[in-house]
Amino acid sequence: MAEQDRRRRMEETKKQWEEGSLKKVLNRFPERNKVFVTGSNTEVNRLYDPFDLIDFDYIDELNFPGEYPYTRGVQPTMYRGRLWTMRQYAGFGDAEESNKRYQYLLKNGQTGLSIAFDLPTQIGYDSDHSMSHGEVGKVGVAIDSLEDMETLFNNIPLDKVSTSMTINAPAAVLLAMYIAIAEKQGISSSELNGTIQNDILKEYIARGTYIFPPVPSMRLITDIFDYCSKELPKWNTISISGYHIREAGATAIQEIAFTLANGIAYVDAAAKKGLDIDTFAPRLSFFFNAHNDLFEEVAKFRAARRIWAKIMKERFDAKDPKSMMLRFHTQTAGCTLTAQQPDNNVVRVAIQALAAVLGGTQSLHTNSRDEALSLPSQKSVRIALRTQQIIAYESGVAETIDPMAGSYYLESMTKKIEQGAMDYINKIDQLGGSPKAIEKGFIQREIQNSAYQYQKDIEEKKRIVVGVNQFQSEEEPMKDLLKVNPEIEKRQTEKLNKMKKKRNEAKVQKELKLLRKTALSKQNIMPSILNCVKCYATLGEICDELRSVFGEYRESLKI
């Protein structure tokens, strides 16, 4: 009875407000827009109040931190126990130059490494290959062999640092190199801590650095799951990535829907291979984008945790709570960075980083102000890292867990994103799962339509981008941009040739033949790749051997 009286009183008070104070102000000062929307074009109500959460169930929809469905976070103490890992994505030129940048970042308080590889490395070519010309060391570090990886991690003890490697099609090769370096440092692979991206489905959707067709690519991924569950128990075997999906133009809802649909496909593939869900699922991790709309982004992260927990429990019958916990790395949105007035990017990145922290990320990369113009300079990287440190130590947002919980707006937005994402996941299921939906072009079309609408809104000034379509100003070109030494390609090729002359060529050819034999079988391919790496077979040689068995993927679909 008391509850009914309270509700009736709220309804009466709201009606009085709408017909009184609100109506008077609207008559004198109309609102700026007829419709207000989020960054993803989801309509935003004028006001959110208890009526938006009438059926809200705290235990079922939120619960306490570290408890199913993990909406409020995967750890009971979150940042009160340990801050997120500050992991700046870096790599350029050759291994020697990149090692210097890593040493600089670690000395300035970075708590984890995140390795960017150049395009030839990402698509399995050595630096002396004709396809590599002009791209060596440009967008990341060039890695041709174990020798380069030894230089890359020189004086960096692998048992003291967590390393994330953004590599997909040749992920097994780079992981094998990392394991081999650890052995040379006297470190057991069971002690290695880090993540390998290893997410090929999003390459077919949004990024394009694939090598092999989907079926053998999925075989490589599940072989890594299997191998690491036995040999690298602390290693995150995949980082299922929504970041690049969002960068391609997806909305917040599409980002988590398509990412989690890919996650379902990987779990399905591993289960069909006979792997126990609770053996490999606790080491799955995710990688999301942090965009400009603060509240929508916070809600997105919370909704993603809730959806994944339900999927793992209800769909895959996971028993281990860790199998249901969505742990994720976040990177601020590269697509929001502007070449115009690049200092504005510092503010954008701060807002995006704040959203990631309020959303409960486990690790974070903050983009640098000059990345719309070049690879980041050392000064810009320091500002980006300091942004994280100021949020961590000065803002107060890390002092309590999920500080925005209970907000009428935030909880309503979280539920709306959850429902929208589940609608997409159900549609993808109807199409036969994520690989089939990709093959039919459904996911790509949805992203393209969203990207078109977003750009159209900017051009029509329905969406303001400060310094681009409004508040423009004349300015001096930015100085001190980082430029990769054009001699890198020549230097890298010379190093590669010297290495080949001093290695045991007979041993290399023997191991490459054994790799081919393993690829043709159903055996786990990781041990064979590791043997090739240890005798200094190159990345390109290993990938060429696999190309000869698996073939190469060619995009032929007209979307």
C-alpha positions, 0 to 999 in steps of 0.5 A, spaced: 500 500 500 505 504 501 509 503 495 502 504 491 502 511 495 509 513 493 508 511 486 501 515 485 505 521 488 511 521 484 506 520 478 502 526 480 508 530 482 511 529 475 505 531 471 505 538 475 512 539 473 511 537 466 505 542 466 508 547 470 515 549 470 517 545 464 512 547 460 513 555 462 520 554 460 519 550 453 514 556 451 520 561 452 526 557 451 525 551 446 530 546 446 536 546 442 533 540 438 527 536 436 530 529 438 537 528 442 541 522 440 547 518 443 553 518 439 550 511 436 543 515 434 539 512 440 534 517 442 535 520 449 529 522 453 529 529 456 529 526 463 530 519 466 526 517 473 524 511 477 518 510 472 524 508 467 526 502 472 519 500 474 521 492 473 528 493 475 531 487 479 537 489 483 540 481 484 538 479 477 540 485 473 546 488 477 548 484 483 554 485 487 561 486 484 564 479 482 558 476 482 554 473 476 552 477 472 558 481 473 554 488 471 558 491 476 565 488 475 568 482 475 572 483 481 569 484 488 574 490 490 575 492 482 580 498 482 580 499 490 584 492 490 589 494 483 588 499 478 587 497 471 593 495 467 596 502 463 598 499 457 600 503 451 600 500 444 607 502 441 611 499 436 615 502 429 621 501 425 625 495 427 626 491 434 631 496 436 628 502 436 621 499 439 625 496 445 627 503 446 620 506 446 618 500 451 624 502 456 621 509 456 614 507 457 616 502 463 620 508 466 614 513 466 610 508 469 606 504 464 605 497 467 604 493 461 607 492 454 602 492 448 606 491 441 604 494 434 607 490 428 608 492 421 603 490 416 608 485 413 608 482 419 601 482 420 600 478 413 606 473 414 611 476 409 618 477 411 621 484 410 625 482 404 618 480 400 616 484 394 609 485 398 613 488 404 616 494 400 615 501 402 611 498 409 617 495 413 616 498 420 611 503 418 605 502 422 608 497 427 615 494 429 618 489 423 619 482 426 622 477 421 625 472 426 626 470 433 632 474 433 628 480 432 624 478 438 630 477 442 632 484 440 625 487 441 625 484 449 632 485 450 633 487 458 625 486 459 624 480 464 618 477 461 616 474 468 615 481 470 611 484 465 604 483 462 605 483 454 599 484 449 601 482 442 596 485 436 597 480 431 592 475 428 593 471 422 600 469 424 598 469 432 601 462 433 608 464 430 609 470 434 606 467 440 611 461 439 617 466 438 615 469 445 615 462 448 622 461 445 625 468 448 622 466 455 626 459 455 632 463 453 631 468 459 630 461 463 622 463 464 617 457 464 612 458 459 607 457 465 609 463 468 608 468 462 602 473 463 599 477 457 594 476 451 595 475 444 589 478 439 588 472 435 581 474 433 581 472 425 573 473 424 573 481 425 579 481 420 574 478 415 569 483 417 573 490 418 580 490 418 583 485 412 589 483 415 588 475 414 592 470 410 588 463 410 581 461 409 576 461 415 576 454 416 584 453 417 584 460 421 579 457 426 583 451 426 590 455 428 586 459 433 583 452 437 590 449 437 592 455 441 586 454 446 588 447 447 596 448 447 595 454 452 590 451 456 596 446 458 602 450 457 601 457 458 595 457 464 596 465 465 596 467 458 589 470 455 589 466 448 584 470 444 582 478 445 576 478 441 576 485 438 570 490 438 575 495 437 576 495 429 569 493 428 567 500 432 573 503 428 569 501 421 563 505 423 559 500 427 554 503 433 555 501 440 550 496 440 553 493 433 560 493 437 558 489 442 553 484 438 558 483 433 564 482 438 560 477 442 557 473 436 564 472 434 566 470 441 560 465 441 563 462 434 570 461 437 567 457 443 563 453 439 569 451 435 573 449 441 567 445 444 566 441 437 574 440 437 572 437 444 575 442 449 572 443 455 569 449 456 571 451 463 578 449 461 579 454 456 573 459 457 577 463 463 582 465 458 578 468 453 578 476 453 575 482 449 578 488 446 573 494 446 573 501 443 571 507 448 568 513 444 566 520 445 559 519 448 560 518 456 554 515 458 553 510 452 560 507 453 559 506 460 553 502 459 556 499 453 561 495 457 556 494 463 551 491 458 557 486 455 559 483 461 551 481 463 550 479 456 556 474 456 555 472 463 548 469 460 551 466 454 556 462 457 552 460 463 545 459 459 548 457 452 554 453 454 553 451 460 559 453 463 560 451 471 566 455 473 565 463 474 571 465 471 568 462 464 562 467 465 567 473 466 568 478 461 575 481 462 577 486 457 582 491 454 580 498 452 583 503 447 580 510 446 577 511 439 582 512 433 577 514 429 575 520 433 582 523 433 582 529 428 588 532 424 585 539 425 586 542 432 590 536 434 590 538 441 583 537 442 584 530 442 587 530 449 580 532 451 577 527 447 581 521 449 581 524 457 573 523 456 574 516 453 579 514 458 574 516 463 568 512 460 573 506 460 574 506 467 567 508 469 565 502 465 570 497 469 576 495 464 581 491 466 587 495 462 587 501 457 591 504 452 590 512 451 591 514 444 596 520 443 594 527 440 598 527 434 595 520 431 591 523 426 597 525 423 603 520 424 605 515 429 605 518 436 611 522 438 615 521 445 612 527 448 605 525 445 605 518 448 607 521 455 601 526 455 597 520 453 600 516 459 599 521 464 592 522 462 591 515 465 595 516 471 591 523 473 584 519 472 587 513 477 590 518 482 587 524 482 580 524 479 577 519 485 573 515 480 577 509 482 575 509 489 569 506 489 566 500 485 561 502 479 560 509 481 554 510 476 550 504 478 543 506 480 543 512 475 536 512 472 539 514 465 545 509 465 541 503 467 536 504 462 541 505 457 545 499 459 538 495 458 537 498 452 544 496 449 543 489 452 536 488 448 539 491 442 545 487 442 541 481 443 536 482 437 543 482 433 545 476 436 539 472 435 539 474 428 546 472 427 544 465 430 538 465 425 543 466 419 547 460 422 552 464 426 558 469 425 562 466 420 556 465 416 553 472 417 560 474 415 560 470 408 553 473 407 555 480 408 550 481 413 555 484 418 559 488 413 552 491 411 550 493 417 557 497 419 557 500 412 550 503 413 552 506 420 558 509 418 555 512 412 549 515 417 555 517 421 559 521 416 552 524 413 550 527 420 557 530 420 557 533 413 550 536 414 552 538 421 547 534 425 553 532 429 558 537 431 565 535 431 569 541 434 574 544 429 572 540 423 565 542 421 564 548 427 569 552 431 574 552 426 580 556 426 587 557 422 593 554 426 600 552 425 602 545 422 603 541 428 611 540 429 615 534 431 611 529 428 615 522 428 617 520 422 620 512 421 627 512 418 626 510 411 633 506 411 629 501 416 627 497 410 634 496 408 637 495 415 632 490 416 633 486 410 640 486 411 639 483 418 635 478 415 640 476 410 645 475 415 641 471 420 640 466 414 647 465 413 649 463 420 643 459 422 643 451 421 639 451 414 639 443 414 635 444 421 630 449 418 628 445 412 627 439 416 623 443 421 619 446 415 617 439 412 615 437 419 611 443 420 607 441 413 606 434 415 603 437 421 599 442 418 596 436 413 594 432 419 589 433 425 595 434 430 596 440 434 600 445 430 603 449 436 609 445 438 611 444 430 611 452 429 615 452 436 620 448 433 621 452 427 621 458 431 627 456 435 631 454 429 630 461 426 626 459 421 623 466 419 615 468 419 615 468 412 617 461 411 613 459 416 607 462 413 609 460 406 609 453 408 602 454 411 599 457 405 602 451 401 597 447 405 591 452 407 591 456 401 590 464 402 583 467 403 581 472 397 575 477 398 570 476 393 563 478 396 560 484 393 557 487 399 
